[in-house]
Amino acid sequence: MFIWDPTYFIFIAPALLLMLFAQFKVQGTYRKYSQVANRLGISGLEAAQRLLRASGLTHVQIKGTRGQLTDHYDPRHKELRLSEGVARSASVASLGIVAHECGHAVQDKTGYFPLRLRAGLVPMVNIGGYLGYIFFLAGLFLQITGLVWLGVIFFSGGVIFSLATLPVELNASRRAMQMLKSTGLIRGEDEFKQARSVLNAAALTYVAALAMALLQLLYYISIAAGMSGRRRR
C-alpha cells in the first residue's frame, strides 16, 4: 500500500525475512521428503481414504485441486482437496500433508472452537480489510484523524484472524501425527520425525503471516498516532 514510504519497509522487514525463510523452508522440506518413499508404499490418496475411514468421516469426499501444496479441507462442502503431486505420491511428505488436512476434517466433525471462530471471522476480515483502506485513505486525504483510527480498527481484524489461525493449524498437525501413529501409516521413529518436519515447516508460514499482520498494523498505528500528535500541538 505505502510502497513509497521507506518506514513501511522498516516496520515489515523482520516479518518479510521470516516469511521468505518460511517459504524457503517449506519448499525445501517438501522437496526433500517428497523423494522419500513411505514404508507402506501407499499414495496420499490411499492414506486420506484410510484416515477418513478410521476417523468416522466417510461422508467427506476427496477431490483434486490444481497447483502444488494447495491441499486443503473445505468445511462448507465437506471436501478434502488434494493436489495431484500429493495424491499420487507414496512419499513421507504426502502422508504428513494428507494427515494434516484430515486433522482439519476431524476438527470440523468435533466442533473444534478455534476452527469455528476462524470460519466466523472470514466475512468480518474480508469486509474489514476493504473498509479499512477506505477509511484510512480518506482520513489521510481529508486529514481527519478519527477516520484514520477507524481504518486502523478495521485493519486489526487481520491480526485477530492470524491469531485464530495459528492454534487451528498447530492443533491439526498434532492430530495428524497422532492419527498417523494410531492407524499404523507411519512405521518407525525416523519416518515419524520426517513427517513431523514437513508439518513443522508448514507451521512456520503461519507464524510468519501473524508477524506480518501484526507489524503492518503497528505501521498503521504509527501513522495514526503521528497525526494525533500533530493535532495536539
HELIX and SHEET records of a PDB file:
HELIX    1   1 PRO A    6  TYR A   33  1                                  28    
HELIX    2   2 GLY A   44  ALA A   54  1                                  11    
HELIX    3   3 GLU A   84  ARG A   88  1                                   5    
HELIX    4   4 VAL A   92  THR A  110  1                                  19    
HELIX    5   5 PHE A  113  LEU A  142  1                                  30    
HELIX    6   6 THR A  145  SER A  182  1                                  38    
HELIX    7   7 GLU A  189  ARG A  232  1                                  44    
SHEET    1   A 3 GLN A  61  THR A  65  0                                        
SHEET    2   A 3 GLU A  79  SER A  83  1                                        
SHEET    3   A 3 HIS A  72  ASP A  74 -1                                        
END                                                                             
